[in-house]
Amino acid sequence: MKINPGGTLALEDIVGRDTLVKDLCARLDLQSVILVAERRMGKTHVLAKLSDEAPASWVVFRRDVEGVRSAAEFVQTIVADLHPHLNTSTQFSDWIKARAADLGGTKIGPLTLPNFQSKHWKQALCDTFDHVEEAKDLPRVVFLWDEIPWMIQNITRADAQEAMELLDVLRALRQQHAKLRMVFTGSIGLHHIVRQLKARGYTNAPTNDMAAIEVTPLDAPDAIRLANKLLQDIGWDTTGSTMAADIAQEVDGVPYYIHHVLSDIAKRPDPKAPLTPSDLRRLVRSAIQSAHDTWNLKHFEERTQDYYGVQREACLALLDGIAAASADVDVQTAINGAKASFPDTKQNDWIELVRLLERDYYLIRNPDTGQLGFKFSVLKRWWRWHRLSQPIMVEGEAS
Amino acid sequence: MSAANSTAEALSPTAKKAMYLSHFTPSMMQPETLHAMLVQRGPLLQRTVESVVHSVKTTAKHHHLFVGPRGIGKTHLISLIHHQISQNPAVKSKAMIAWMREEEWGVTSFMELILRILRTLDQTHPELGIEAQTQALYDLSIAQAEEQATQMLLQAMRDKTLVILLENLDDLFNQLKPTSQKQLRGLIQNHPQFVLVATTPSLFTAVTSQNSPFYGFFDIDPLEELNFEEVVELLEKVALERGDARLAAFIQSTDGHARIRAVHHLAEGNPRIYIIFAQFLSKEALDELVQAFIHMLDELTPYYQSRMKELSGQQRKIIEYLVQYRGAATVKQIAKSCFITQQVCSGQLKKLRENRTARSIEKGRESYYELAEPLMRLCMDVKNQKGSSISMLVDLLRIWYREDELHSMKSRLDLNQSVELRHIDKAIEELKKSEDPKSKAIIHDLNREARKGNLNNILDLYRELKGVGISGAADYVYAALAIAAILDQEDDVTDEAIQDFARDISRVLMHYDLFFNDPNNRMLAIFSTSLSIYKKFGSISEATLRKLWIEIEDYKSTSPAAMLMLFQRCNIDDIFMGWFETVTSHRSMSKQSSYIFSDFKILLSAVRTKNWSDAMRLPIEIRKLIDILHSRNDKN
């Protein structure tokens, strides 16, 4: 197993997602799913593992749809995916040929895919799934669509109405076809795209029939296992060493950061040279403090512009206050702190903002005390250094 | 054709070889030469090659992005990666390589990019007949052609991995619309057979913005500048590559180190400057150097001009100031000179630092900013001084040669070599009127290393100082010189700070049980520091004098011996006498201590009045000084 921050992992190198994939399969037996998570948490790898480990009777299609620019193009991808499984159906083959003859087609290998025009795509999509419904050897059809929010965004730019209709049609298809399941996921939350559509008059709730399942950081044992494997890759003897546990703890068990820490360890002149826990903390600190943002942490601040619009400044004030506190704080205390800068913001808006910040992975509430804190300690340290100019202390250093 | 290109045609074969190295087009050079000239990047090269091979052998895929300014060695690295992976048996059997060597891309859509990849593959795999197949694409609609071209690429790859080596990724992505970028990422995600290894002079929105599809996609490695030791290694390798063993030996000598150190301060770790500079290590190649320099500027200036155009008005103003200032400046200083508030200036500097146009150096609590790329300063400097000499070239000349050597070179030049003559004249003029850049550079590094307590480097630097002929033989000199470095660099330094620094140095040296393990030497360092302070300021503050006397009281038994040594090693001039008077008339001096130096007072009085009779009753070890001082007087 090689260190690979940001790259594609081999299936056998995906650590600690077995339970999640089992849960996903169980859930998909009942309903479609939106897979939610912070960026770089490993959603795509979860999809890859799900695709590999799904029950044998399922037919699973995994596709990254970020490059798709219209509903018609999307329908083409669905037809292209389904074709190998439906080509024994004479009706389906005849249907495709007829459509291609009517509309013209794009040749992909032996298949000529019809070029669905804007007025035809909805009918074509419904017809396609009618064929699926009829196919007796397809008891469960699962589409894993990665980066679907970006696809909807692409379509919105050209034709917002079409994007709204596509979301509605997909929901309707899920209602109509009991054997059909969909998994939506993406780098940006679909709720942000839907919010943009709502600003243009969209009133529906296109995913309220889907279960939201979160890809969380790795549990401690899995995070330690991953760190150990990567340490061994660079020649460390991990027997009796607590380094993997220290790494896992230092970066909140987030696999992407674990890969980054190991990458930084491997880039030292002697990758095998021992590290004390304090050395490790300094190494992590240096990455967090880097002006070059090698761990891609700056986006947490930047995206607040897109996510919270006019409420951005209030949101930053709230986060600044919570980052400055040495421990978790009461919700009202956090709001009161931020209110000092934005006295005109109403209480309900603050509560909604806290809720949004929880949904967007900035904050988490302690289930027992209800107190608010940063979800990721790495982010809290970044926030303190880059926004508040507060030093990140490592034990043994003078304050 | 540029003026430099036309000049290049008229060059001799040796000069052409020099130009060849100077152009330093790594993609055109033999892999063996590139290997021979690789420094610092060996581990990175090995790691990247292993990672690409791992991507080819397994379903894991690693994508790399190397970031560094022009001349830092990106193409050198990519060329070696290309060479090594193309020799690897696994890559040969399971992968295809497309090396996209574009300087400027001119690709604006996903379709054009796929076509460009297909054409690149056609050159290395003509048996696939790709070029002929692409002709049919022109009859299709764009959407259809896009799909067909993608299928064509996937068919050409079959089950193989495609390793794409892309240069100037920023240029490509800046022209590709976001939708096209998404299409590219979609292709890579849907068909995990692609491996991207790319370079960029600076980071750009398409990889840094979280709204972009390639955000977090690459394993990013900033390419570091070369440090002094690496520069020495590089120049030695270049000398050996040119078959010049004598030059290689000189580079490793103390004198060679001193000269290279000064050049290093000028070139700021940019390998391309060193490669060109290497041409000029021998006097015969001077004309080649000048031409090579001008050629390089010819090539790079449009690039930096376009970089400037991308900056906002305020950012441009800041950069222009830094070009003209030729050093690292504080936010306050920059803001004042650019007529902007410090807050605005900080914000703009942050952006300039993020896109790697500027860099910051932390010094105490203050941040200093300077240009990240020395070549940028060089190009803009030339633009600002049309027709006059290139200041960096003049600096290189006066660093590398003595005045007599420059005169001798001048006499060998033809009158029609006006560019070279102009630079030599300017270098001679500069040598006469300003400080030797070699000693300045050494002292700068000495200061840094003393602070770090890196004794080996301190000793090397001390030898270099002696080598350039500016120190006496005494051990204490380098402590004083390191202090002088602070005086040079910090206008508002206090004499107390200098004394504290001297104490730090002596502690470092005591710790290593070397020069200053003897308390005599320690006191000698303290005295010589105090003398340096006096020379600089013409006086010594009350606080410093008090501290000095605490030292003297602590080392009562060794102070006279140390003073004796100082007398032996220094010129007993008016400054020395003034210093001695200041120190020994201080009220902190105890009665007992006043005896310690009373003999030296008598000796100095004798020197001043030239009446040696009183001095004859001094102890024998001090009387010996009379002979020394006599003989010095004779010489003078």
Chai-1 contact restraints between the chains, C-beta under 6 A:
chainA,res_idxA,chainB,res_idxB,connection_type,confidence,min_distance_angstrom,max_distance_angstrom,comment,restraint_id
A,K2,B,H54,contact,1.0,0.0,6.0,A-B,restraint_1
A,N4,B,H62,contact,1.0,0.0,6.0,A-B,restraint_2
A,P5,B,D219,contact,1.0,0.0,6.0,A-B,restraint_3
A,G6,B,G216,contact,1.0,0.0,6.0,A-B,restraint_4
A,G6,B,F217,contact,1.0,0.0,6.0,A-B,restraint_5
A,G6,B,D219,contact,1.0,0.0,6.0,A-B,restraint_6
A,G7,B,K61,contact,1.0,0.0,6.0,A-B,restraint_7
A,G7,B,H62,contact,1.0,0.0,6.0,A-B,restraint_8
A,G7,B,H63,contact,1.0,0.0,6.0,A-B,restraint_9
A,T8,B,K61,contact,1.0,0.0,6.0,A-B,restraint_10
A,T8,B,P192,contact,1.0,0.0,6.0,A-B,restraint_11
A,L9,B,A60,contact,1.0,0.0,6.0,A-B,restraint_12
A,A10,B,T58,contact,1.0,0.0,6.0,A-B,restraint_13
A,A10,B,T59,contact,1.0,0.0,6.0,A-B,restraint_14
A,A10,B,A60,contact,1.0,0.0,6.0,A-B,restraint_15
A,R40,B,G216,contact,1.0,0.0,6.0,A-B,restraint_16
A,R63,B,N190,contact,1.0,0.0,6.0,A-B,restraint_17
A,D64,B,G186,contact,1.0,0.0,6.0,A-B,restraint_18
A,D64,B,Q189,contact,1.0,0.0,6.0,A-B,restraint_19
A,D64,B,N190,contact,1.0,0.0,6.0,A-B,restraint_20
A,E66,B,K182,contact,1.0,0.0,6.0,A-B,restraint_21
A,E66,B,G186,contact,1.0,0.0,6.0,A-B,restraint_22
A,E66,B,P213,contact,1.0,0.0,6.0,A-B,restraint_23
A,G67,B,K182,contact,1.0,0.0,6.0,A-B,restraint_24
A,G67,B,Q183,contact,1.0,0.0,6.0,A-B,restraint_25
A,G67,B,G186,contact,1.0,0.0,6.0,A-B,restraint_26
A,R69,B,T179,contact,1.0,0.0,6.0,A-B,restraint_27
A,T106,B,Q144,contact,1.0,0.0,6.0,A-B,restraint_28
A,T106,B,E147,contact,1.0,0.0,6.0,A-B,restraint_29
A,I108,B,Q151,contact,1.0,0.0,6.0,A-B,restraint_30
A,W150,B,K182,contact,1.0,0.0,6.0,A-B,restraint_31
A,N154,B,T179,contact,1.0,0.0,6.0,A-B,restraint_32
A,A291,B,R353,contact,1.0,0.0,6.0,A-B,restraint_33
A,T294,B,I220,contact,1.0,0.0,6.0,A-B,restraint_34
A,N296,B,G216,contact,1.0,0.0,6.0,A-B,restraint_35
A,H299,B,Q210,contact,1.0,0.0,6.0,A-B,restraint_36
A,R303,B,Q210,contact,1.0,0.0,6.0,A-B,restraint_37
